[in-house]
Structure formats: structure tokens, C-alpha cells
Amino acid sequence: MTYKTKFTRLLALCMLAGLYLSQTAFAQAPATHDEEINKMVNEVSADNLRTLVEKMVSFETRHSLSTTTSKKVGIGAAREWVKAEFEKYAKASNGRMTVDMDRYTVKADGRRIPQDVEMANVVATLKGSDPSDDRVIIVAGHLDSRATDVMDAKSKAPGANDDASGVAIVMEMARIMASRQFPATLVFVAFQGEEQGLYGSRHMAERVKKEGWNLVAVLNNDIVGNSYSAEMGIHDNTRVRVFSEATPSNETEEQARLRRTLGSENDGPSRNLARYMKMTGEAYVDQIEVVLGYRPDRFLRGGDHTPFNQQGYAAVRMSEMNEDFDHQHQDVRKENGKQYGDLTEFMDFEYLRKNTAVNLATMANLGRAPHAPEKVGVLTANLTNKTDLTWTAPSKGKKPAGYYILMRETSSQTWDKKFFVKDTNVTLPYSKDNYFFAVQATDELGHTSLPVLPVPVRQ
């Protein structure tokens, strides 16, 4: 079937649905944009991002095993600077943003940790404005850098793109969002220890699990500021990748059986978080396409979202579309007149601005959304070519203005259609045999929860 034929058929189905749904409980949908989020997106500055990256590069190396005693070079000085910047931003929060140096000890492992070493994540927490809302959303990048030899803690390792770019996203978002209010709690993190073995993110994921946080999303940003592939000669600052696992890493056997029965192997929480990031980011940010990578990370590689996935949380990784390996994990040097090394001059700060804006729109929209609907089910008592969905309103937080029913063909990678309803049940003129469905809660400004897939229930 051609794309044109598929689109024509889908359009006809939507028109049919419109006639049918106009006679049901469907109502006028909320606004599609929040002007306050638009303002925040417009405040993201390419110049600010450049300044942040240049400052991180000035520490010469941010290797996790580098000095912690110098005030000018090494990971210790870099951590203290990030902390001081977070504290500046926190002044605009009226006491709601707190800053912490979350220290932890990594034991010698005989591989990338030759002896016990103290590391630290720099964390800024913007407390939610609703005391009854326990949801937490994390945005992160890793502060540490490396040269060609992952054990070389003394050579210059500027790490401009890997991953000062990701930390710059986190810091710029903290600056802009500190003065705003969100019902959910927002956490901004600069991890240490990524290059030595994801130590900072593993420490935090284990802490989150132990302390019982209601962590609904993790947005990890790693290598997000370059738009040119020297190897392929590609210039492209209009696309960015978001990677996500298809099924939960800690899936139980019962959950696996249900997944196999429903054929929902492409609909794990992280995969639907990635879809959410695409829908929201593209709605608020011009000239950017969020490309969904249907694997946990790049081929045989990993990042700081991985430990959160392993603990069962929805977590995704944003990474540039075309990596430039001449300027990643390379000693700073010139060979045959060619410059190598992860230097600021090889970054695209307009591209980094757009990627920051996608993260910000996603975090802000989710942080202001109602809680997700509960007990979402599809009725299976009767054989029918219609689909009966039912759910209950969220038991916490503000009352939703209504709900969106998301729908896509089983072969589609993104949601094709959505309907707005006020009730907590609906009958759709589409067969559950041919489509996947999900339900989101929304408020009057269009802030939507993450989608929840229905499970089979008998009436």
C-alpha cells in the first residue's frame, strides 16, 4: 500500500469517526499549546549554551579520576562550578529549588576504577508546587569526559560535545524553569562516572528505588550538540534521535505473557515516553524532527538512562542524528593537518538550542499535566468490530479536564489519531483487532499525562 493510499484511507476513517463521535460523549478539545511553555522555549539561548560549554571545556579534563583538589582544572573544579551555577538559578525559585552534591564511593573494579574513588552527582531539585503530587521527572547529562585512553586522567579531554552539551541542556533548563511552578517535582542532574561505567546514574537509580520515588520519566542527554558527520559529509540540524527500550528491563513473566498475547512489544513505558517526547517537542519547537530509535541505545552502546531502565523506570536517551567520531573519544591533536578532539569549534549551538527546547517542552508539559488515568481497560465480553474502553480518573492531583484516546494502526510507529472525551469510558468505531489504543489525562491547557495502554477486562 502506498503512503498516499494509506493516508486517504485513514482520512476517510477519521471522517467517519467524526460523524459517529459527534453523537457520543466527545467534546471540544483543550488548547494545544500553553503560552507559558512557549515563552520558556523561546528563552532557551544558543549563546548561553555556548558559554556553558566553553566553561566546562576550560577545566581541561573532567575525567572521573582527575584531580579534585585544584580550583581550576579537573572534575572537582567542574563539579563545584556546576553546583555554584545551580545555586545562582535557585535564587529565582523562592526557596523551592535546592542544590546538592550527592557523593558516593565507587569501589575498585580491576577495570576502569583502579582504586576506591569518591564521585559525586550535582543535583538541583525544583520542588513541586502541589504538596500532594509525588511525581518526579529527571533531566540529565554526564559531566565527566575522556581522551582516547579511557584511563588517561591527565591529558586534555575537553568533552565539549560528549557530554558538556548534555550538561548545558540540563543547566539551561534549570535556569529557565527555576522561577516557574510545576505540580510535579523536577530534578536536574549532572552525573559523574559515565565514561568509567555509568556509576553516577547507577547510584541515583538505586537511590530512587530504595527511597521509593514516584519517578515517571528520565530524559537523558548525551552527545547532542553536533550536526555534522565528517565521515559521511552530512550536515543536518533538523533531526535528533531519541532511543528507548521496547519492553521493560524488569518485566515479570506475567507481564511478558500479556505482552505476547496483545502483541504490544513496541509499547513499553520507555517507548511511549519517547513517542511523548516526539509529539510534544515537535509541537513546540520549529525545524526539528524527533526520530525514534527503536533500540535501547546506539548499536552495542549504552548511556545513563540504562540503569533507570534496569530498575523499571521509563527512561530515554537523546543523541544527535550523525555522530562525528573524529571529535569524540579522541586525544586533542593534529594529524596531516586535520584537527582531532572533542572541541567547542566542532559544535552547532543552534542545533543544541533546539534540542534543549525539545527537552524543556517535554519536561514542562509532563510536569504540569494531571496524573495518568488508572485501571485502563478494553472490554472483551463480546465479539464486536467496535472497541469499548474504560478507565478511572487519577486518584491523586488535580481533576483532569478530560482524556485523549490515542489510536494507531498496528504497523505505525507513532500515534495516528486522537479523540478528546470527558467521560471515563468510550466506544470507538474501530476494531481492537486492527489498532492499538492508549488513554491520556489532560487539563484545559493541553498538558497531557503519559499514555496508558489498556489491558483486557470483562465487564
C-alpha positions in Angstrom: 0.0 0.0 0.0 1.4 3.4 -0.9 1.7 6.2 1.6 -1.0 8.2 -0.4 -3.4 5.3 -0.3 -2.8 4.7 3.4 -3.3 8.4 4.2 -6.5 8.6 2.1 -7.9 5.5 3.9 -7.0 6.9 7.3 -8.6 10.3 6.4 -11.8 8.6 5.4 -11.9 6.6 8.6 -11.3 9.8 10.6 -14.2 11.5 8.8 -16.4 8.5 9.5 -15.3 8.6 13.2 -16.1 12.3 13.3 -19.7 11.7 12.2 -20.0 8.8 14.8 -18.3 10.6 17.6 -20.3 13.8 17.3 -23.3 11.8 18.6 -21.4 10.5 21.6 -19.7 11.9 24.7 -17.0 13.7 22.8 -16.4 17.4 23.4 -14.3 20.3 22.3 -10.7 19.5 22.9 -8.5 21.7 25.2 -5.9 24.2 23.9 -3.0 22.5 22.1 -0.3 25.0 23.4 0.5 26.5 26.7 1.8 30.1 26.1 3.9 29.9 29.2 5.7 26.8 27.8 6.1 28.8 24.5 7.8 31.6 26.5 10.2 29.1 28.2 11.1 27.5 24.9 11.8 31.0 23.4 14.1 31.8 26.4 16.5 29.0 25.5 19.6 30.8 24.3 22.3 29.4 21.9 24.7 32.0 23.3 24.1 30.8 26.9 24.6 27.2 25.8 27.9 28.1 24.2 29.1 29.9 27.3 28.3 26.9 29.5 30.1 24.5 27.2 33.1 26.8 26.9 33.4 27.0 30.7 33.3 23.2 31.0 35.9 22.8 28.4 38.1 25.3 30.3 38.6 22.7 33.1 41.0 20.9 30.6 39.8 17.5 31.7 36.7 16.3 33.6 37.9 12.7 33.8 36.3 11.0 36.8 39.7 10.1 38.1 41.2 13.5 37.6 42.1 15.9 40.4 39.5 17.1 42.9 41.8 19.5 44.8 42.5 22.1 42.1 40.2 25.0 41.7 40.9 25.4 38.0 41.2 22.0 36.4 39.7 18.6 36.8 36.4 17.0 37.8 36.4 18.5 41.3 36.6 22.1 40.0 34.0 21.3 37.3 31.5 19.9 39.9 31.9 22.9 42.2 31.3 25.3 39.2 28.1 23.4 38.2 26.9 23.5 41.8 27.5 27.2 42.0 25.6 27.9 38.8 22.7 25.8 40.0 22.7 27.9 43.3 22.5 31.1 41.2 19.5 29.8 39.3 17.9 28.7 42.6 17.7 32.3 43.8 14.7 32.8 41.4 12.8 29.9 42.9 11.7 31.5 46.2 13.3 28.6 48.1 11.7 25.8 46.0 15.0 24.8 44.3 17.6 23.1 46.4 21.1 22.1 45.3 23.1 19.1 46.5 26.4 17.4 45.8 25.4 13.8 46.1 28.6 12.0 46.9 29.2 8.2 46.7 32.2 5.9 46.7 33.0 3.6 43.8 35.0 0.5 44.8 38.0 -0.6 42.7 36.8 -2.9 40.0 40.1 -4.0 38.3 38.9 -2.5 35.1 38.2 1.3 34.8 38.4 2.0 38.6 41.9 1.2 39.8 41.3 2.1 43.4 38.4 3.3 45.5 37.3 6.8 44.5 34.7 9.3 45.7 32.5 10.6 43.0 29.5 13.0 43.1 26.4 13.9 41.1 25.4 17.5 41.1 21.7 17.8 41.6 19.2 20.7 41.5 15.7 19.8 42.7 12.8 22.1 41.9 10.1 21.1 44.4 6.6 20.6 43.0 4.0 23.3 43.8 1.4 20.7 44.8 2.3 19.1 48.2 0.1 16.1 47.3 1.8 15.5 44.0 4.7 13.0 44.5 5.7 12.6 40.8 9.3 13.2 39.9 10.8 13.9 36.4 14.6 13.8 35.8 16.6 15.5 33.1 20.3 14.6 33.0 23.7 14.7 31.2 27.1 13.5 32.3 29.8 15.9 33.4 32.8 13.6 33.1 34.9 13.5 29.9 37.7 11.3 28.4 40.5 11.2 25.9 41.3 8.2 23.6 42.5 6.1 26.6 39.6 5.8 29.0 42.1 5.5 31.8 44.0 8.7 30.9 43.1 11.1 33.7 45.7 13.8 32.9 45.6 14.6 29.2 43.3 17.3 27.9 39.8 15.9 27.5 37.6 18.9 26.7 34.5 16.9 26.2 32.6 19.7 24.5 30.0 17.6 22.9 30.5 14.4 25.0 28.9 15.5 27.2 29.2 19.2 28.1 26.4 19.5 25.5 24.1 17.4 27.7 25.0 19.1 30.9 24.5 22.5 29.2 21.0 21.4 28.3 20.3 20.5 32.0 21.7 23.8 33.2 19.9 26.0 30.7 16.6 24.2 31.6 17.3 24.7 35.3 17.9 28.4 34.7 14.7 28.9 32.8 12.4 26.7 34.9 13.6 27.7 38.4 11.2 30.7 38.5 8.2 28.7 37.3 5.9 26.4 39.1 5.1 22.8 38.3 2.9 20.5 40.3 5.4 17.7 39.9 9.0 17.8 41.2 11.7 18.4 38.5 15.2 17.2 39.1 18.2 18.4 37.1 21.3 16.2 37.3 25.0 16.3 36.1 26.2 12.8 36.5 29.8 11.7 37.1 31.3 8.4 36.2 29.5 7.7 32.9 32.7 7.0 30.9 34.0 4.7 33.6 30.9 2.6 33.8 27.6 4.6 34.3 28.4 4.9 38.0 26.6 8.2 38.7 23.4 7.1 37.1 23.5 3.7 38.7 24.0 5.3 42.1 21.0 7.6 41.5 18.7 4.9 40.1 19.4 2.7 43.1 18.8 5.6 45.4 15.5 6.4 43.7 14.4 2.7 44.0 15.4 2.5 47.6 13.7 5.7 48.6 10.5 4.9 46.7 10.3 7.9 44.4 7.4 8.1 42.1 9.7 8.6 39.1 7.6 8.9 36.0 10.3 9.9 33.4 14.0 10.2 32.8 15.3 12.3 29.9 19.0 11.6 29.4 21.0 13.8 27.0 24.4 12.6 25.7 26.2 13.8 22.6 23.6 16.3 21.5 25.4 19.3 20.1 27.0 18.4 16.7 25.1 18.4 13.4 27.9 17.3 11.0 29.3 13.9 10.2 32.8 14.4 8.7 32.9 10.7 7.7 29.7 10.9 5.6 29.7 14.6 4.7 26.2 15.1 6.2 25.1 18.4 7.6 21.7 18.1 9.4 20.5 20.2 12.3 16.8 19.3 11.7 16.7 15.8 13.2 17.7 14.3 16.6 17.4 10.7 17.8 15.6 9.5 20.9 16.4 5.9 21.9 14.1 3.8 24.1 13.8 0.2 25.2 10.7 -1.6 23.8 9.8 -3.7 26.8 10.7 -3.1 30.5 14.0 -4.5 31.6 12.4 -5.8 34.8 9.3 -7.3 33.1 7.8 -10.1 35.0 6.8 -13.4 33.4 3.1 -12.5 33.8 3.7 -9.2 32.1 5.6 -10.9 29.3 2.7 -13.4 28.7 0.3 -10.5 28.5 2.6 -8.6 26.1 2.9 -11.6 23.8 -0.9 -12.1 23.9 -1.5 -8.4 22.9 1.4 -8.1 20.5 2.5 -4.9 22.5 6.2 -5.5 22.3 6.6 -2.0 20.9 4.7 -0.3 23.7 6.8 -0.4 26.9 6.8 2.7 29.1 10.1 4.0 27.8 8.9 3.6 24.1 5.8 5.6 24.9 7.8 8.2 26.7 9.9 8.6 23.5 6.7 9.0 21.5 5.5 11.6 24.0 8.8 13.5 23.6 8.3 13.4 19.8 4.7 14.6 19.9 5.4 17.4 22.5 8.8 18.5 21.2 7.7 18.8 17.6 4.6 20.7 18.7 6.6 23.4 20.4 9.9 23.6 18.5 10.2 24.6 14.9 12.6 22.9 12.4 13.2 19.8 14.4 12.2 16.2 13.8 12.5 13.8 16.7 13.5 10.5 15.2 12.5 7.4 17.3 15.4 4.9 17.6 13.7 1.5 18.2 16.5 0.1 20.3 17.7 0.9 23.9 20.7 2.9 22.6 23.0 3.0 19.6 24.3 -0.3 18.4 26.1 -2.2 21.3 26.4 1.1 23.3 24.7 2.5 26.4 24.2 5.6 28.5 22.9 7.0 31.8 19.3 6.1 31.1 20.2 2.4 31.2 20.4 1.9 35.0 17.0 3.5 35.3 15.6 1.1 32.7 17.1 -1.7 34.7 15.3 -0.5 37.8 12.0 -0.5 35.9 11.6 3.2 35.1 10.7 4.9 31.9 13.9 6.5 30.6 15.1 7.6 27.2 18.3 8.9 25.6 18.5 11.9 23.2 21.5 11.9 20.9 22.5 13.8 17.8 21.5 12.3 14.4 25.0 11.9 13.0 27.9 11.5 15.4 31.4 12.8 14.4 33.9 10.2 15.6 36.9 12.4 14.7 35.8 14.6 17.6 34.6 12.0 20.1 36.8 9.9 22.5 39.9 11.4 20.7 43.1 12.9 22.0 43.4 16.6 21.1 45.9 16.6 18.3 46.6 17.4 14.6 47.5 14.7 12.1 48.2 15.5 8.5 46.7 19.0 9.0 43.5 17.6 10.5 42.3 18.6 13.9 41.0 15.8 16.3 39.5 16.1 19.7 36.1 17.0 21.2 36.4 20.8 20.9 33.8 23.5 21.0 34.6 24.6 17.5 33.0 21.5 16.1 29.6 22.1 17.7 26.4 23.6 16.4 24.8 25.7 19.1 21.6 26.5 17.2 21.1 22.7 16.9 21.8 22.4 20.7 19.3 25.2 21.3 16.6 23.2 19.5 17.4 20.0 21.4 17.3 21.9 24.7 13.9 23.2 23.7 12.6 19.7 23.0 13.6 18.6 26.4 12.2 21.6 28.1 8.8 21.4 26.3 8.6 17.7 27.3 9.5 18.2 30.9 7.3 21.3 31.3 4.3 19.7 29.7 4.6 16.5 31.7 5.3 18.4 34.9 2.1 20.4 34.6 -0.1 17.5 33.4 -2.6 15.7 35.5 -1.7 12.2 36.8 -2.2 9.4 34.4 -5.6 7.7 34.3 -5.9 4.4 36.2 -7.4 1.0 35.6 -7.4 1.5 31.9 -9.0 -1.5 30.2 -10.6 -2.7 27.0 -13.8 -4.7 27.4 -13.7 -8.2 25.9 -17.0 -9.7 26.9 -18.4 -9.6 23.3 -17.1 -10.1 19.8 -17.5 -6.8 18.1 -15.9 -4.6 15.5 -16.1 -1.6 17.9 -13.8 -1.0 20.8 -15.0 -0.3 24.3 -12.5 1.4 26.6 -13.0 2.2 30.3 -10.8 3.7 33.0 -11.0 5.6 36.3 -9.9 9.2 37.0 -6.4 9.6 38.6 -6.7 9.2 42.4 -4.1 11.9 43.0 -3.6 15.5 41.9 -5.9 17.9 40.1 -9.0 16.7 38.3 -8.4 16.3 34.6 -10.4 18.4 32.1 -10.8 15.2 30.1 -9.0 12.5 28.3 -7.4 11.8 25.0 -7.8 8.5 23.3 -4.8 7.7 21.2 -5.0 5.4 18.3 -2.6 3.9 15.7 -2.5 1.1 13.2 -0.6 -1.9 14.5 2.2 -1.2 11.9 2.5 2.5 12.8 5.4 3.8 14.9 3.6 6.8 16.2 0.0 7.6 17.3 -2.0 8.4 14.2 -5.2 9.9 15.7 -6.5 11.2 19.0 -10.0 11.9 20.3 -11.0 14.0 23.3 -13.6 12.8 25.8 -15.0 14.0 29.1 -16.2 10.6 30.4 -14.2 7.7 31.7 -15.4 5.3 29.0 -15.9 5.4 25.3 -17.0 3.2 22.4 -14.9 3.7 19.2 -16.0 2.7 15.7 -12.6 1.0 15.2 -11.7 -2.7 15.8 -9.3 -3.6 18.6 -8.1 -6.2 16.1 -6.7 -3.6 13.8 -5.4 -0.8 16.1 -3.6 -0.1 19.3 -5.1 2.4 21.8 -4.0 4.3 24.8 -5.5 6.9 27.2 -4.0 10.2 28.5 -5.4 12.6 31.1 -5.3 16.3 30.1 -6.0 19.6 31.7 -7.7 22.6 30.0 -4.3 23.9 28.7 -3.5 20.6 26.9 -0.9 19.4 29.4 -1.1 15.6 28.9 0.0 12.7 31.1 2.0 9.8 29.7 -0.3 7.4 27.7 -1.6 4.2 29.4 -2.3 1.2 27.3 -5.5 -0.8 28.1 -5.4 -4.3 29.4 -8.2 -6.8 28.7 -11.1 -6.8 31.2 -14.5 -8.5 31.2 -17.5 -6.3 32.0 
